[in-house]
Amino acid sequence: MKFFKKLMRLIALIFLMLLATVGVGLSGGIPMPSSGRKENTIEVKTEVEEEEEESPDQQIKPQ
């Protein structure tokens, strides 16, 4: 009876390992954290308005 219990525990352990490997295979595993984090810098873009008179060389481009 002791041999049977040990065998069942071993089979259960192997079955759980098999399920874990299938789950990791399907989901792709744990994503590795990136070691070099980029700083979150917010750039504020400002436009410098020129005089109202434009030279004939400049064209207004629609945005």
PDB file of N, CA, C and O in Angstrom:
ATOM      1  N   MET A   1       0.821  -1.191   0.000  1.00  0.00           N
ATOM      2  CA  MET A   1       0.000   0.000   0.000  1.00  0.00           C
ATOM      3  C   MET A   1       0.870   1.262   0.000  1.00  0.00           C
ATOM      4  O   MET A   1       0.514   2.256  -0.633  1.00  0.00           O
ATOM      5  N   LYS A   2       2.003   1.231   0.702  1.00  0.00           N
ATOM      6  CA  LYS A   2       2.899   2.379   0.724  1.00  0.00           C
ATOM      7  C   LYS A   2       3.469   2.638  -0.663  1.00  0.00           C
ATOM      8  O   LYS A   2       3.591   3.786  -1.091  1.00  0.00           O
ATOM      9  N   PHE A   3       3.810   1.581  -1.349  1.00  0.00           N
ATOM     10  CA  PHE A   3       4.347   1.719  -2.706  1.00  0.00           C
ATOM     11  C   PHE A   3       3.311   2.350  -3.633  1.00  0.00           C
ATOM     12  O   PHE A   3       3.649   3.185  -4.472  1.00  0.00           O
ATOM     13  N   PHE A   4       2.054   1.950  -3.480  1.00  0.00           N
ATOM     14  CA  PHE A   4       0.976   2.479  -4.310  1.00  0.00           C
ATOM     15  C   PHE A   4       0.773   3.981  -4.060  1.00  0.00           C
ATOM     16  O   PHE A   4       0.559   4.739  -5.006  1.00  0.00           O
ATOM     17  N   LYS A   5       0.840   4.415  -2.789  1.00  0.00           N
ATOM     18  CA  LYS A   5       0.683   5.832  -2.451  1.00  0.00           C
ATOM     19  C   LYS A   5       1.844   6.657  -3.023  1.00  0.00           C
ATOM     20  O   LYS A   5       1.635   7.747  -3.557  1.00  0.00           O
ATOM     21  N   LYS A   6       3.064   6.128  -2.906  1.00  0.00           N
ATOM     22  CA  LYS A   6       4.222   6.834  -3.457  1.00  0.00           C
ATOM     23  C   LYS A   6       4.106   6.956  -4.967  1.00  0.00           C
ATOM     24  O   LYS A   6       4.428   7.997  -5.541  1.00  0.00           O
ATOM     25  N   LEU A   7       3.650   5.899  -5.602  1.00  0.00           N
ATOM     26  CA  LEU A   7       3.478   5.903  -7.051  1.00  0.00           C
ATOM     27  C   LEU A   7       2.413   6.921  -7.468  1.00  0.00           C
ATOM     28  O   LEU A   7       2.598   7.645  -8.447  1.00  0.00           O
ATOM     29  N   MET A   8       1.313   6.978  -6.739  1.00  0.00           N
ATOM     30  CA  MET A   8       0.239   7.936  -7.050  1.00  0.00           C
ATOM     31  C   MET A   8       0.717   9.377  -6.847  1.00  0.00           C
ATOM     32  O   MET A   8       0.372  10.254  -7.638  1.00  0.00           O
ATOM     33  N   ARG A   9       1.503   9.629  -5.805  1.00  0.00           N
ATOM     34  CA  ARG A   9       2.035  10.963  -5.570  1.00  0.00           C
ATOM     35  C   ARG A   9       2.991  11.360  -6.703  1.00  0.00           C
ATOM     36  O   ARG A   9       2.979  12.501  -7.165  1.00  0.00           O
ATOM     37  N   LEU A  10       3.803  10.417  -7.136  1.00  0.00           N
ATOM     38  CA  LEU A  10       4.730  10.691  -8.235  1.00  0.00           C
ATOM     39  C   LEU A  10       3.974  10.970  -9.529  1.00  0.00           C
ATOM     40  O   LEU A  10       4.334  11.881 -10.275  1.00  0.00           O
ATOM     41  N   ILE A  11       2.944  10.200  -9.794  1.00  0.00           N
ATOM     42  CA  ILE A  11       2.132  10.420 -10.999  1.00  0.00           C
ATOM     43  C   ILE A  11       1.428  11.774 -10.931  1.00  0.00           C
ATOM     44  O   ILE A  11       1.342  12.483 -11.934  1.00  0.00           O
ATOM     45  N   ALA A  12       0.923  12.135  -9.742  1.00  0.00           N
ATOM     46  CA  ALA A  12       0.255  13.425  -9.573  1.00  0.00           C
ATOM     47  C   ALA A  12       1.250  14.574  -9.780  1.00  0.00           C
ATOM     48  O   ALA A  12       0.916  15.581 -10.404  1.00  0.00           O
ATOM     49  N   LEU A  13       2.468  14.421  -9.257  1.00  0.00           N
ATOM     50  CA  LEU A  13       3.489  15.452  -9.430  1.00  0.00           C
ATOM     51  C   LEU A  13       3.854  15.619 -10.904  1.00  0.00           C
ATOM     52  O   LEU A  13       3.970  16.744 -11.391  1.00  0.00           O
ATOM     53  N   ILE A  14       4.031  14.531 -11.599  1.00  0.00           N
ATOM     54  CA  ILE A  14       4.354  14.576 -13.027  1.00  0.00           C
ATOM     55  C   ILE A  14       3.208  15.213 -13.815  1.00  0.00           C
ATOM     56  O   ILE A  14       3.444  15.984 -14.746  1.00  0.00           O
ATOM     57  N   PHE A  15       1.969  14.888 -13.440  1.00  0.00           N
ATOM     58  CA  PHE A  15       0.802  15.452 -14.112  1.00  0.00           C
ATOM     59  C   PHE A  15       0.731  16.964 -13.902  1.00  0.00           C
ATOM     60  O   PHE A  15       0.438  17.702 -14.843  1.00  0.00           O
ATOM     61  N   LEU A  16       0.994  17.434 -12.681  1.00  0.00           N
ATOM     62  CA  LEU A  16       0.974  18.868 -12.405  1.00  0.00           C
ATOM     63  C   LEU A  16       2.092  19.597 -13.169  1.00  0.00           C
ATOM     64  O   LEU A  16       1.889  20.706 -13.662  1.00  0.00           O
ATOM     65  N   MET A  17       3.256  18.973 -13.261  1.00  0.00           N
ATOM     66  CA  MET A  17       4.346  19.564 -14.031  1.00  0.00           C
ATOM     67  C   MET A  17       3.980  19.652 -15.511  1.00  0.00           C
ATOM     68  O   MET A  17       4.290  20.636 -16.183  1.00  0.00           O
ATOM     69  N   LEU A  18       3.324  18.621 -16.002  1.00  0.00           N
ATOM     70  CA  LEU A  18       2.886  18.617 -17.390  1.00  0.00           C
ATOM     71  C   LEU A  18       1.870  19.732 -17.646  1.00  0.00           C
ATOM     72  O   LEU A  18       1.956  20.435 -18.653  1.00  0.00           O
ATOM     73  N   LEU A  19       0.920  19.890 -16.741  1.00  0.00           N
ATOM     74  CA  LEU A  19      -0.060  20.967 -16.885  1.00  0.00           C
ATOM     75  C   LEU A  19       0.608  22.339 -16.840  1.00  0.00           C
ATOM     76  O   LEU A  19       0.228  23.238 -17.590  1.00  0.00           O
ATOM     77  N   ALA A  20       1.592  22.503 -15.972  1.00  0.00           N
ATOM     78  CA  ALA A  20       2.294  23.784 -15.868  1.00  0.00           C
ATOM     79  C   ALA A  20       3.062  24.096 -17.147  1.00  0.00           C
ATOM     80  O   ALA A  20       3.044  25.236 -17.611  1.00  0.00           O
ATOM     81  N   THR A  21       3.730  23.113 -17.718  1.00  0.00           N
ATOM     82  CA  THR A  21       4.486  23.365 -18.951  1.00  0.00           C
ATOM     83  C   THR A  21       3.554  23.675 -20.114  1.00  0.00           C
ATOM     84  O   THR A  21       3.887  24.497 -20.968  1.00  0.00           O
ATOM     85  N   VAL A  22       2.395  23.031 -20.160  1.00  0.00           N
ATOM     86  CA  VAL A  22       1.428  23.334 -21.218  1.00  0.00           C
ATOM     87  C   VAL A  22       0.895  24.751 -21.030  1.00  0.00           C
ATOM     88  O   VAL A  22       0.727  25.477 -22.009  1.00  0.00           O
ATOM     89  N   GLY A  23       0.628  25.155 -19.794  1.00  0.00           N
ATOM     90  CA  GLY A  23       0.138  26.507 -19.531  1.00  0.00           C
ATOM     91  C   GLY A  23       1.159  27.568 -19.884  1.00  0.00           C
ATOM     92  O   GLY A  23       0.803  28.604 -20.446  1.00  0.00           O
ATOM     93  N   VAL A  24       2.408  27.332 -19.568  1.00  0.00           N
ATOM     94  CA  VAL A  24       3.463  28.278 -19.924  1.00  0.00           C
ATOM     95  C   VAL A  24       3.636  28.312 -21.436  1.00  0.00           C
ATOM     96  O   VAL A  24       3.882  29.375 -22.006  1.00  0.00           O
ATOM     97  N   GLY A  25       3.515  27.193 -22.074  1.00  0.00           N
ATOM     98  CA  GLY A  25       3.646  27.148 -23.527  1.00  0.00           C
ATOM     99  C   GLY A  25       2.541  27.919 -24.226  1.00  0.00           C
ATOM    100  O   GLY A  25       2.784  28.569 -25.243  1.00  0.00           O
ATOM    101  N   LEU A  26       1.332  27.853 -23.691  1.00  0.00           N
ATOM    102  CA  LEU A  26       0.211  28.554 -24.313  1.00  0.00           C
ATOM    103  C   LEU A  26       0.254  30.056 -24.038  1.00  0.00           C
ATOM    104  O   LEU A  26      -0.003  30.860 -24.935  1.00  0.00           O
ATOM    105  N   SER A  27       0.573  30.431 -22.818  1.00  0.00           N
ATOM    106  CA  SER A  27       0.517  31.847 -22.456  1.00  0.00           C
ATOM    107  C   SER A  27       1.812  32.583 -22.764  1.00  0.00           C
ATOM    108  O   SER A  27       1.791  33.811 -22.852  1.00  0.00           O
ATOM    109  N   GLY A  28       2.914  31.910 -22.927  1.00  0.00           N
ATOM    110  CA  GLY A  28       4.157  32.571 -23.269  1.00  0.00           C
ATOM    111  C   GLY A  28       5.036  32.884 -22.085  1.00  0.00           C
ATOM    112  O   GLY A  28       6.091  33.491 -22.266  1.00  0.00           O
ATOM    113  N   GLY A  29       4.670  32.515 -20.926  1.00  0.00           N
ATOM    114  CA  GLY A  29       5.527  32.727 -19.767  1.00  0.00           C
ATOM    115  C   GLY A  29       5.410  34.110 -19.175  1.00  0.00           C
ATOM    116  O   GLY A  29       4.546  34.900 -19.558  1.00  0.00           O
ATOM    117  N   ILE A  30       6.287  34.389 -18.241  1.00  0.00           N
ATOM    118  CA  ILE A  30       6.285  35.669 -17.541  1.00  0.00           C
ATOM    119  C   ILE A  30       7.131  36.653 -18.340  1.00  0.00           C
ATOM    120  O   ILE A  30       8.252  36.319 -18.724  1.00  0.00           O
ATOM    121  N   PRO A  31       6.618  37.871 -18.602  1.00  0.00           N
ATOM    122  CA  PRO A  31       7.435  38.850 -19.322  1.00  0.00           C
ATOM    123  C   PRO A  31       8.588  39.337 -18.455  1.00  0.00           C
ATOM    124  O   PRO A  31       8.417  39.607 -17.266  1.00  0.00           O
ATOM    125  N   MET A  32       9.754  39.443 -19.059  1.00  0.00           N
ATOM    126  CA  MET A  32      10.934  39.883 -18.325  1.00  0.00           C
ATOM    127  C   MET A  32      10.889  41.399 -18.162  1.00  0.00           C
ATOM    128  O   MET A  32      10.616  42.110 -19.128  1.00  0.00           O
ATOM    129  N   PRO A  33      11.151  41.904 -16.964  1.00  0.00           N
ATOM    130  CA  PRO A  33      11.154  43.365 -16.783  1.00  0.00           C
ATOM    131  C   PRO A  33      12.362  43.995 -17.469  1.00  0.00           C
ATOM    132  O   PRO A  33      13.458  43.436 -17.472  1.00  0.00           O
ATOM    133  N   SER A  34      12.136  45.158 -18.043  1.00  0.00           N
ATOM    134  CA  SER A  34      13.237  45.831 -18.722  1.00  0.00           C
ATOM    135  C   SER A  34      14.162  46.452 -17.683  1.00  0.00           C
ATOM    136  O   SER A  34      13.703  47.066 -16.720  1.00  0.00           O
ATOM    137  N   SER A  35      15.460  46.291 -17.883  1.00  0.00           N
ATOM    138  CA  SER A  35      16.419  46.770 -16.898  1.00  0.00           C
ATOM    139  C   SER A  35      16.643  48.272 -17.012  1.00  0.00           C
ATOM    140  O   SER A  35      16.838  48.943 -15.999  1.00  0.00           O
ATOM    141  N   GLY A  36      16.619  48.801 -18.211  1.00  0.00           N
ATOM    142  CA  GLY A  36      16.862  50.235 -18.397  1.00  0.00           C
ATOM    143  C   GLY A  36      15.560  50.956 -18.674  1.00  0.00           C
ATOM    144  O   GLY A  36      15.053  50.917 -19.794  1.00  0.00           O
ATOM    145  N   ARG A  37      15.020  51.608 -17.671  1.00  0.00           N
ATOM    146  CA  ARG A  37      13.763  52.325 -17.872  1.00  0.00           C
ATOM    147  C   ARG A  37      14.043  53.717 -18.436  1.00  0.00           C
ATOM    148  O   ARG A  37      15.007  54.383 -18.059  1.00  0.00           O
ATOM    149  N   LYS A  38      13.195  54.118 -19.322  1.00  0.00           N
ATOM    150  CA  LYS A  38      13.307  55.453 -19.884  1.00  0.00           C
ATOM    151  C   LYS A  38      12.567  56.423 -18.975  1.00  0.00           C
ATOM    152  O   LYS A  38      11.527  56.096 -18.404  1.00  0.00           O
ATOM    153  N   GLU A  39      13.119  57.609 -18.854  1.00  0.00           N
ATOM    154  CA  GLU A  39      12.460  58.614 -18.052  1.00  0.00           C
ATOM    155  C   GLU A  39      11.275  59.164 -18.835  1.00  0.00           C
ATOM    156  O   GLU A  39      11.363  59.391 -20.041  1.00  0.00           O
ATOM    157  N   ASN A  40      10.188  59.369 -18.147  1.00  0.00           N
ATOM    158  CA  ASN A  40       9.012  59.935 -18.791  1.00  0.00           C
ATOM    159  C   ASN A  40       9.162  61.449 -18.832  1.00  0.00           C
ATOM    160  O   ASN A  40       8.839  62.147 -17.871  1.00  0.00           O
ATOM    161  N   THR A  41       9.650  61.934 -19.944  1.00  0.00           N
ATOM    162  CA  THR A  41       9.817  63.370 -20.100  1.00  0.00           C
ATOM    163  C   THR A  41       8.696  63.887 -20.979  1.00  0.00           C
ATOM    164  O   THR A  41       8.432  63.346 -22.052  1.00  0.00           O
ATOM    165  N   ILE A  42       8.056  64.914 -20.526  1.00  0.00           N
ATOM    166  CA  ILE A  42       6.973  65.520 -21.285  1.00  0.00           C
ATOM    167  C   ILE A  42       7.535  66.758 -21.965  1.00  0.00           C
ATOM    168  O   ILE A  42       7.999  67.692 -21.313  1.00  0.00           O
ATOM    169  N   GLU A  43       7.482  66.743 -23.273  1.00  0.00           N
ATOM    170  CA  GLU A  43       7.995  67.867 -24.038  1.00  0.00           C
ATOM    171  C   GLU A  43       6.833  68.788 -24.395  1.00  0.00           C
ATOM    172  O   GLU A  43       5.817  68.354 -24.937  1.00  0.00           O
ATOM    173  N   VAL A  44       7.003  70.036 -24.086  1.00  0.00           N
ATOM    174  CA  VAL A  44       5.991  71.025 -24.425  1.00  0.00           C
ATOM    175  C   VAL A  44       6.455  71.759 -25.664  1.00  0.00           C
ATOM    176  O   VAL A  44       7.497  72.414 -25.670  1.00  0.00           O
ATOM    177  N   LYS A  45       5.667  71.637 -26.704  1.00  0.00           N
ATOM    178  CA  LYS A  45       6.018  72.294 -27.957  1.00  0.00           C
ATOM    179  C   LYS A  45       5.296  73.630 -28.024  1.00  0.00           C
ATOM    180  O   LYS A  45       4.076  73.701 -27.878  1.00  0.00           O
ATOM    181  N   THR A  46       6.046  74.658 -28.241  1.00  0.00           N
ATOM    182  CA  THR A  46       5.455  75.983 -28.383  1.00  0.00           C
ATOM    183  C   THR A  46       5.772  76.512 -29.765  1.00  0.00           C
ATOM    184  O   THR A  46       6.845  76.268 -30.317  1.00  0.00           O
ATOM    185  N   GLU A  47       4.829  77.229 -30.302  1.00  0.00           N
ATOM    186  CA  GLU A  47       5.025  77.810 -31.615  1.00  0.00           C
ATOM    187  C   GLU A  47       5.307  79.292 -31.448  1.00  0.00           C
ATOM    188  O   GLU A  47       4.638  79.982 -30.678  1.00  0.00           O
ATOM    189  N   VAL A  48       6.265  79.753 -32.149  1.00  0.00           N
ATOM    190  CA  VAL A  48       6.592  81.168 -32.122  1.00  0.00           C
ATOM    191  C   VAL A  48       5.852  81.814 -33.282  1.00  0.00           C
ATOM    192  O   VAL A  48       6.064  81.486 -34.450  1.00  0.00           O
ATOM    193  N   GLU A  49       4.975  82.745 -32.920  1.00  0.00           N
ATOM    194  CA  GLU A  49       4.207  83.417 -33.963  1.00  0.00           C
ATOM    195  C   GLU A  49       5.026  84.562 -34.531  1.00  0.00           C
ATOM    196  O   GLU A  49       5.606  85.365 -33.800  1.00  0.00           O
ATOM    197  N   GLU A  50       5.056  84.612 -35.830  1.00  0.00           N
ATOM    198  CA  GLU A  50       5.761  85.687 -36.501  1.00  0.00           C
ATOM    199  C   GLU A  50       4.778  86.827 -36.746  1.00  0.00           C
ATOM    200  O   GLU A  50       3.605  86.737 -36.384  1.00  0.00           O
ATOM    201  N   GLU A  51       5.258  87.875 -37.349  1.00  0.00           N
ATOM    202  CA  GLU A  51       4.390  89.000 -37.665  1.00  0.00           C
ATOM    203  C   GLU A  51       3.278  88.538 -38.589  1.00  0.00           C
ATOM    204  O   GLU A  51       3.397  87.515 -39.262  1.00  0.00           O
ATOM    205  N   GLU A  52       2.205  89.298 -38.613  1.00  0.00           N
ATOM    206  CA  GLU A  52       1.058  88.908 -39.427  1.00  0.00           C
ATOM    207  C   GLU A  52       1.384  88.926 -40.911  1.00  0.00           C
ATOM    208  O   GLU A  52       0.799  88.167 -41.683  1.00  0.00           O
ATOM    209  N   GLU A  53       2.289  89.765 -41.309  1.00  0.00           N
ATOM    210  CA  GLU A  53       2.648  89.838 -42.719  1.00  0.00           C
ATOM    211  C   GLU A  53       3.599  88.694 -43.046  1.00  0.00           C
ATOM    212  O   GLU A  53       4.619  88.510 -42.382  1.00  0.00           O
ATOM    213  N   GLU A  54       3.256  87.940 -44.063  1.00  0.00           N
ATOM    214  CA  GLU A  54       4.099  86.838 -44.494  1.00  0.00           C
ATOM    215  C   GLU A  54       4.740  87.199 -45.815  1.00  0.00           C
ATOM    216  O   GLU A  54       4.157  87.899 -46.644  1.00  0.00           O
ATOM    217  N   SER A  55       5.926  86.715 -45.989  1.00  0.00           N
ATOM    218  CA  SER A  55       6.584  86.974 -47.266  1.00  0.00           C
ATOM    219  C   SER A  55       5.940  86.102 -48.340  1.00  0.00           C
ATOM    220  O   SER A  55       5.360  85.068 -48.008  1.00  0.00           O
ATOM    221  N   PRO A  56       6.020  86.479 -49.604  1.00  0.00           N
ATOM    222  CA  PRO A  56       5.394  85.709 -50.673  1.00  0.00           C
ATOM    223  C   PRO A  56       5.999  84.308 -50.824  1.00  0.00           C
ATOM    224  O   PRO A  56       5.371  83.445 -51.437  1.00  0.00           O
ATOM    225  N   ASP A  57       7.187  84.057 -50.289  1.00  0.00           N
ATOM    226  CA  ASP A  57       7.816  82.754 -50.416  1.00  0.00           C
ATOM    227  C   ASP A  57       7.174  81.718 -49.486  1.00  0.00           C
ATOM    228  O   ASP A  57       7.244  80.518 -49.751  1.00  0.00           O
ATOM    229  N   GLN A  58       6.557  82.178 -48.407  1.00  0.00           N
ATOM    230  CA  GLN A  58       5.979  81.247 -47.443  1.00  0.00           C
ATOM    231  C   GLN A  58       4.558  80.894 -47.857  1.00  0.00           C
ATOM    232  O   GLN A  58       3.805  81.754 -48.314  1.00  0.00           O
ATOM    233  N   GLN A  59       4.207  79.661 -47.700  1.00  0.00           N
ATOM    234  CA  GLN A  59       2.866  79.213 -48.016  1.00  0.00           C
ATOM    235  C   GLN A  59       2.258  78.633 -46.755  1.00  0.00           C
ATOM    236  O   GLN A  59       2.948  78.038 -45.928  1.00  0.00           O
ATOM    237  N   ILE A  60       0.973  78.815 -46.626  1.00  0.00           N
ATOM    238  CA  ILE A  60       0.271  78.255 -45.466  1.00  0.00           C
ATOM    239  C   ILE A  60      -0.094  76.819 -45.796  1.00  0.00           C
ATOM    240  O   ILE A  60      -0.767  76.555 -46.793  1.00  0.00           O
ATOM    241  N   LYS A  61       0.354  75.884 -44.949  1.00  0.00           N
ATOM    242  CA  LYS A  61       0.074  74.472 -45.172  1.00  0.00           C
ATOM    243  C   LYS A  61      -1.050  74.043 -44.237  1.00  0.00           C
ATOM    244  O   LYS A  61      -0.974  74.299 -43.035  1.00  0.00           O
ATOM    245  N   PRO A  62      -2.088  73.399 -44.755  1.00  0.00           N
ATOM    246  CA  PRO A  62      -3.172  72.919 -43.874  1.00  0.00           C
ATOM    247  C   PRO A  62      -2.660  71.758 -43.015  1.00  0.00           C
ATOM    248  O   PRO A  62      -1.844  70.942 -43.443  1.00  0.00           O
ATOM    249  N   GLN A  63      -3.171  71.725 -41.800  1.00  0.00           N
ATOM    250  CA  GLN A  63      -2.727  70.670 -40.879  1.00  0.00           C
ATOM    251  C   GLN A  63      -3.712  69.560 -40.821  1.00  0.00           C
ATOM    252  O   GLN A  63      -3.503  68.586 -40.097  1.00  0.00           O
TER     253      GLN A  63
END
